[in-house]
Amino acid sequence: MLEHRNSPSRHWQEPLFIVNQPIVNQPIVNERIVNERIVVKMFAGARERVGAESIEIVLNTPASVYQLKQAMASQFAALQSLVEYGRIAVNNEFVDDLEMISAAHAHSEIALIPPVSG
């Protein structure tokens, strides 16, 4: 139970929220949540695991790249071990997990580049 900040008998404690995803500090302005089908191209080991050149992911947008990777792992079990270390590229440029994917990206080229060695 949380006490009021001015309560003399107890110390105030901020509530803790534990979230398994990075905090995105980019404000979303005038954008509504849309259930999008995002096409993600597969390369190398990812292509072999799913047996296709691309996959279609159902994603509520706007969403972070991290959320896209989580959706890929949950919708395609074969990709679970690859998405953690793989990189996402949007229009031939690598993006980090905090980048946002919106409805405007539905027609962009999005690709999963799995880790490679050598």
PyMOL CGO cylinders between C-alpha atoms (Angstrom):
from pymol import cmd
from pymol.cgo import CYLINDER

trace = [
    CYLINDER, 0.00, 0.00, 0.00, 1.37, 3.42, -0.90, 0.3, 1, 1, 1, 1, 1, 1,
    CYLINDER, 1.37, 3.42, -0.90, 1.24, 6.23, 1.61, 0.3, 1, 1, 1, 1, 1, 1,
    CYLINDER, 1.24, 6.23, 1.61, 0.67, 9.86, 0.80, 0.3, 1, 1, 1, 1, 1, 1,
    CYLINDER, 0.67, 9.86, 0.80, 3.91, 11.84, 0.34, 0.3, 1, 1, 1, 1, 1, 1,
    CYLINDER, 3.91, 11.84, 0.34, 3.14, 14.07, 3.32, 0.3, 1, 1, 1, 1, 1, 1,
    CYLINDER, 3.14, 14.07, 3.32, 2.49, 11.22, 5.72, 0.3, 1, 1, 1, 1, 1, 1,
    CYLINDER, 2.49, 11.22, 5.72, 4.81, 11.72, 8.73, 0.3, 1, 1, 1, 1, 1, 1,
    CYLINDER, 4.81, 11.72, 8.73, 4.71, 8.10, 9.85, 0.3, 1, 1, 1, 1, 1, 1,
    CYLINDER, 4.71, 8.10, 9.85, 5.96, 6.44, 6.65, 0.3, 1, 1, 1, 1, 1, 1,
    CYLINDER, 5.96, 6.44, 6.65, 8.54, 7.15, 3.99, 0.3, 1, 1, 1, 1, 1, 1,
    CYLINDER, 8.54, 7.15, 3.99, 7.21, 7.64, 0.49, 0.3, 1, 1, 1, 1, 1, 1,
    CYLINDER, 7.21, 7.64, 0.49, 8.21, 4.98, -1.97, 0.3, 1, 1, 1, 1, 1, 1,
    CYLINDER, 8.21, 4.98, -1.97, 7.73, 5.35, -5.68, 0.3, 1, 1, 1, 1, 1, 1,
    CYLINDER, 7.73, 5.35, -5.68, 5.95, 2.37, -7.20, 0.3, 1, 1, 1, 1, 1, 1,
    CYLINDER, 5.95, 2.37, -7.20, 8.17, 0.02, -9.21, 0.3, 1, 1, 1, 1, 1, 1,
    CYLINDER, 8.17, 0.02, -9.21, 7.15, -1.06, -12.67, 0.3, 1, 1, 1, 1, 1, 1,
    CYLINDER, 7.15, -1.06, -12.67, 9.16, -3.88, -14.16, 0.3, 1, 1, 1, 1, 1, 1,
    CYLINDER, 9.16, -3.88, -14.16, 8.91, -4.07, -17.92, 0.3, 1, 1, 1, 1, 1, 1,
    CYLINDER, 8.91, -4.07, -17.92, 10.73, -6.51, -20.19, 0.3, 1, 1, 1, 1, 1, 1,
    CYLINDER, 10.73, -6.51, -20.19, 11.31, -3.98, -22.93, 0.3, 1, 1, 1, 1, 1, 1,
    CYLINDER, 11.31, -3.98, -22.93, 13.29, -0.79, -23.34, 0.3, 1, 1, 1, 1, 1, 1,
    CYLINDER, 13.29, -0.79, -23.34, 11.70, 2.53, -22.54, 0.3, 1, 1, 1, 1, 1, 1,
    CYLINDER, 11.70, 2.53, -22.54, 11.00, 4.53, -25.66, 0.3, 1, 1, 1, 1, 1, 1,
    CYLINDER, 11.00, 4.53, -25.66, 11.41, 8.25, -25.16, 0.3, 1, 1, 1, 1, 1, 1,
    CYLINDER, 11.41, 8.25, -25.16, 9.92, 9.26, -28.46, 0.3, 1, 1, 1, 1, 1, 1,
    CYLINDER, 9.92, 9.26, -28.46, 6.51, 10.91, -28.12, 0.3, 1, 1, 1, 1, 1, 1,
    CYLINDER, 6.51, 10.91, -28.12, 3.72, 9.65, -30.31, 0.3, 1, 1, 1, 1, 1, 1,
    CYLINDER, 3.72, 9.65, -30.31, 1.73, 12.61, -31.57, 0.3, 1, 1, 1, 1, 1, 1,
    CYLINDER, 1.73, 12.61, -31.57, -1.60, 12.32, -33.36, 0.3, 1, 1, 1, 1, 1, 1,
    CYLINDER, -1.60, 12.32, -33.36, -1.06, 8.69, -34.19, 0.3, 1, 1, 1, 1, 1, 1,
    CYLINDER, -1.06, 8.69, -34.19, -3.56, 6.01, -33.34, 0.3, 1, 1, 1, 1, 1, 1,
    CYLINDER, -3.56, 6.01, -33.34, -2.81, 2.36, -32.72, 0.3, 1, 1, 1, 1, 1, 1,
    CYLINDER, -2.81, 2.36, -32.72, -3.35, 0.33, -35.87, 0.3, 1, 1, 1, 1, 1, 1,
    CYLINDER, -3.35, 0.33, -35.87, -3.18, -3.41, -36.34, 0.3, 1, 1, 1, 1, 1, 1,
    CYLINDER, -3.18, -3.41, -36.34, -0.71, -3.66, -39.26, 0.3, 1, 1, 1, 1, 1, 1,
    CYLINDER, -0.71, -3.66, -39.26, 0.67, -6.50, -41.31, 0.3, 1, 1, 1, 1, 1, 1,
    CYLINDER, 0.67, -6.50, -41.31, 4.39, -5.86, -41.65, 0.3, 1, 1, 1, 1, 1, 1,
    CYLINDER, 4.39, -5.86, -41.65, 6.41, -7.81, -44.22, 0.3, 1, 1, 1, 1, 1, 1,
    CYLINDER, 6.41, -7.81, -44.22, 9.91, -8.67, -43.01, 0.3, 1, 1, 1, 1, 1, 1,
    CYLINDER, 9.91, -8.67, -43.01, 12.51, -10.03, -45.43, 0.3, 1, 1, 1, 1, 1, 1,
    CYLINDER, 12.51, -10.03, -45.43, 14.60, -12.96, -44.22, 0.3, 1, 1, 1, 1, 1, 1,
    CYLINDER, 14.60, -12.96, -44.22, 18.29, -13.48, -44.89, 0.3, 1, 1, 1, 1, 1, 1,
    CYLINDER, 18.29, -13.48, -44.89, 20.80, -16.30, -44.33, 0.3, 1, 1, 1, 1, 1, 1,
    CYLINDER, 20.80, -16.30, -44.33, 19.91, -18.55, -41.38, 0.3, 1, 1, 1, 1, 1, 1,
    CYLINDER, 19.91, -18.55, -41.38, 16.59, -16.79, -40.79, 0.3, 1, 1, 1, 1, 1, 1,
    CYLINDER, 16.59, -16.79, -40.79, 15.48, -17.63, -44.34, 0.3, 1, 1, 1, 1, 1, 1,
    CYLINDER, 15.48, -17.63, -44.34, 16.49, -21.26, -43.84, 0.3, 1, 1, 1, 1, 1, 1,
    CYLINDER, 16.49, -21.26, -43.84, 14.63, -21.55, -40.53, 0.3, 1, 1, 1, 1, 1, 1,
    CYLINDER, 14.63, -21.55, -40.53, 11.30, -20.20, -41.80, 0.3, 1, 1, 1, 1, 1, 1,
    CYLINDER, 11.30, -20.20, -41.80, 11.66, -21.63, -45.30, 0.3, 1, 1, 1, 1, 1, 1,
    CYLINDER, 11.66, -21.63, -45.30, 10.63, -18.38, -46.97, 0.3, 1, 1, 1, 1, 1, 1,
    CYLINDER, 10.63, -18.38, -46.97, 12.16, -15.18, -48.32, 0.3, 1, 1, 1, 1, 1, 1,
    CYLINDER, 12.16, -15.18, -48.32, 9.84, -13.06, -46.17, 0.3, 1, 1, 1, 1, 1, 1,
    CYLINDER, 9.84, -13.06, -46.17, 7.31, -13.35, -43.38, 0.3, 1, 1, 1, 1, 1, 1,
    CYLINDER, 7.31, -13.35, -43.38, 4.26, -11.30, -42.46, 0.3, 1, 1, 1, 1, 1, 1,
    CYLINDER, 4.26, -11.30, -42.46, 4.00, -10.08, -38.88, 0.3, 1, 1, 1, 1, 1, 1,
    CYLINDER, 4.00, -10.08, -38.88, 0.81, -8.78, -37.28, 0.3, 1, 1, 1, 1, 1, 1,
    CYLINDER, 0.81, -8.78, -37.28, 1.82, -5.82, -35.13, 0.3, 1, 1, 1, 1, 1, 1,
    CYLINDER, 1.82, -5.82, -35.13, -0.01, -3.04, -33.34, 0.3, 1, 1, 1, 1, 1, 1,
    CYLINDER, -0.01, -3.04, -33.34, 1.66, 0.11, -34.61, 0.3, 1, 1, 1, 1, 1, 1,
    CYLINDER, 1.66, 0.11, -34.61, 3.23, 2.36, -33.66, 0.3, 1, 1, 1, 1, 1, 1,
    CYLINDER, 3.23, 2.36, -33.66, 5.66, -0.08, -32.02, 0.3, 1, 1, 1, 1, 1, 1,
    CYLINDER, 5.66, -0.08, -32.02, 9.36, -0.17, -31.29, 0.3, 1, 1, 1, 1, 1, 1,
    CYLINDER, 9.36, -0.17, -31.29, 11.76, -2.37, -33.22, 0.3, 1, 1, 1, 1, 1, 1,
    CYLINDER, 11.76, -2.37, -33.22, 12.11, -4.33, -29.98, 0.3, 1, 1, 1, 1, 1, 1,
    CYLINDER, 12.11, -4.33, -29.98, 8.37, -5.02, -30.04, 0.3, 1, 1, 1, 1, 1, 1,
    CYLINDER, 8.37, -5.02, -30.04, 8.62, -6.05, -33.69, 0.3, 1, 1, 1, 1, 1, 1,
    CYLINDER, 8.62, -6.05, -33.69, 11.36, -8.54, -32.79, 0.3, 1, 1, 1, 1, 1, 1,
    CYLINDER, 11.36, -8.54, -32.79, 9.25, -9.89, -29.92, 0.3, 1, 1, 1, 1, 1, 1,
    CYLINDER, 9.25, -9.89, -29.92, 6.26, -10.31, -32.27, 0.3, 1, 1, 1, 1, 1, 1,
    CYLINDER, 6.26, -10.31, -32.27, 8.47, -12.15, -34.76, 0.3, 1, 1, 1, 1, 1, 1,
    CYLINDER, 8.47, -12.15, -34.76, 9.68, -14.52, -32.03, 0.3, 1, 1, 1, 1, 1, 1,
    CYLINDER, 9.68, -14.52, -32.03, 6.15, -15.20, -30.78, 0.3, 1, 1, 1, 1, 1, 1,
    CYLINDER, 6.15, -15.20, -30.78, 4.59, -15.65, -34.22, 0.3, 1, 1, 1, 1, 1, 1,
    CYLINDER, 4.59, -15.65, -34.22, 7.49, -17.70, -35.67, 0.3, 1, 1, 1, 1, 1, 1,
    CYLINDER, 7.49, -17.70, -35.67, 9.00, -20.02, -33.06, 0.3, 1, 1, 1, 1, 1, 1,
    CYLINDER, 9.00, -20.02, -33.06, 11.87, -20.92, -35.41, 0.3, 1, 1, 1, 1, 1, 1,
    CYLINDER, 11.87, -20.92, -35.41, 13.14, -17.32, -35.11, 0.3, 1, 1, 1, 1, 1, 1,
    CYLINDER, 13.14, -17.32, -35.11, 13.22, -17.10, -31.31, 0.3, 1, 1, 1, 1, 1, 1,
    CYLINDER, 13.22, -17.10, -31.31, 16.97, -17.58, -30.95, 0.3, 1, 1, 1, 1, 1, 1,
    CYLINDER, 16.97, -17.58, -30.95, 17.81, -15.33, -33.92, 0.3, 1, 1, 1, 1, 1, 1,
    CYLINDER, 17.81, -15.33, -33.92, 15.81, -12.21, -33.09, 0.3, 1, 1, 1, 1, 1, 1,
    CYLINDER, 15.81, -12.21, -33.09, 17.64, -11.61, -29.82, 0.3, 1, 1, 1, 1, 1, 1,
    CYLINDER, 17.64, -11.61, -29.82, 20.97, -11.04, -31.56, 0.3, 1, 1, 1, 1, 1, 1,
    CYLINDER, 20.97, -11.04, -31.56, 19.80, -10.24, -35.08, 0.3, 1, 1, 1, 1, 1, 1,
    CYLINDER, 19.80, -10.24, -35.08, 19.60, -6.72, -36.47, 0.3, 1, 1, 1, 1, 1, 1,
    CYLINDER, 19.60, -6.72, -36.47, 16.65, -5.05, -38.13, 0.3, 1, 1, 1, 1, 1, 1,
    CYLINDER, 16.65, -5.05, -38.13, 17.18, -2.91, -41.21, 0.3, 1, 1, 1, 1, 1, 1,
    CYLINDER, 17.18, -2.91, -41.21, 14.60, -0.46, -42.52, 0.3, 1, 1, 1, 1, 1, 1,
    CYLINDER, 14.60, -0.46, -42.52, 15.14, 0.70, -46.11, 0.3, 1, 1, 1, 1, 1, 1,
    CYLINDER, 15.14, 0.70, -46.11, 18.71, -0.70, -46.10, 0.3, 1, 1, 1, 1, 1, 1,
    CYLINDER, 18.71, -0.70, -46.10, 19.76, 1.04, -42.86, 0.3, 1, 1, 1, 1, 1, 1,
    CYLINDER, 19.76, 1.04, -42.86, 20.23, -0.69, -39.53, 0.3, 1, 1, 1, 1, 1, 1,
    CYLINDER, 20.23, -0.69, -39.53, 17.97, 0.62, -36.75, 0.3, 1, 1, 1, 1, 1, 1,
    CYLINDER, 17.97, 0.62, -36.75, 18.23, 0.09, -33.02, 0.3, 1, 1, 1, 1, 1, 1,
    CYLINDER, 18.23, 0.09, -33.02, 15.60, -1.44, -30.77, 0.3, 1, 1, 1, 1, 1, 1,
    CYLINDER, 15.60, -1.44, -30.77, 14.24, 1.97, -29.71, 0.3, 1, 1, 1, 1, 1, 1,
    CYLINDER, 14.24, 1.97, -29.71, 13.33, 3.08, -33.24, 0.3, 1, 1, 1, 1, 1, 1,
    CYLINDER, 13.33, 3.08, -33.24, 9.61, 3.24, -33.90, 0.3, 1, 1, 1, 1, 1, 1,
    CYLINDER, 9.61, 3.24, -33.90, 7.76, 1.33, -36.60, 0.3, 1, 1, 1, 1, 1, 1,
    CYLINDER, 7.76, 1.33, -36.60, 4.53, 3.05, -37.61, 0.3, 1, 1, 1, 1, 1, 1,
    CYLINDER, 4.53, 3.05, -37.61, 1.81, 2.58, -40.19, 0.3, 1, 1, 1, 1, 1, 1,
    CYLINDER, 1.81, 2.58, -40.19, 3.97, 4.68, -42.52, 0.3, 1, 1, 1, 1, 1, 1,
    CYLINDER, 3.97, 4.68, -42.52, 6.55, 1.86, -42.52, 0.3, 1, 1, 1, 1, 1, 1,
    CYLINDER, 6.55, 1.86, -42.52, 4.05, -0.71, -43.80, 0.3, 1, 1, 1, 1, 1, 1,
    CYLINDER, 4.05, -0.71, -43.80, 5.43, -0.25, -47.32, 0.3, 1, 1, 1, 1, 1, 1,
    CYLINDER, 5.43, -0.25, -47.32, 9.09, 0.14, -46.30, 0.3, 1, 1, 1, 1, 1, 1,
    CYLINDER, 9.09, 0.14, -46.30, 11.61, -2.62, -46.82, 0.3, 1, 1, 1, 1, 1, 1,
    CYLINDER, 11.61, -2.62, -46.82, 12.15, -4.21, -43.41, 0.3, 1, 1, 1, 1, 1, 1,
    CYLINDER, 12.15, -4.21, -43.41, 14.65, -7.04, -43.02, 0.3, 1, 1, 1, 1, 1, 1,
    CYLINDER, 14.65, -7.04, -43.02, 15.97, -9.33, -40.30, 0.3, 1, 1, 1, 1, 1, 1,
    CYLINDER, 15.97, -9.33, -40.30, 19.72, -9.76, -40.57, 0.3, 1, 1, 1, 1, 1, 1,
    CYLINDER, 19.72, -9.76, -40.57, 20.78, -12.67, -38.34, 0.3, 1, 1, 1, 1, 1, 1,
    CYLINDER, 20.78, -12.67, -38.34, 24.18, -12.66, -36.67, 0.3, 1, 1, 1, 1, 1, 1,
    CYLINDER, 24.18, -12.66, -36.67, 26.98, -13.99, -38.85, 0.3, 1, 1, 1, 1, 1, 1,
    CYLINDER, 26.98, -13.99, -38.85, 30.44, -15.23, -37.99, 0.3, 1, 1, 1, 1, 1, 1,
    CYLINDER, 30.44, -15.23, -37.99, 33.69, -15.20, -39.77, 0.3, 1, 1, 1, 1, 1, 1,
]
cmd.load_cgo(trace, "trace")
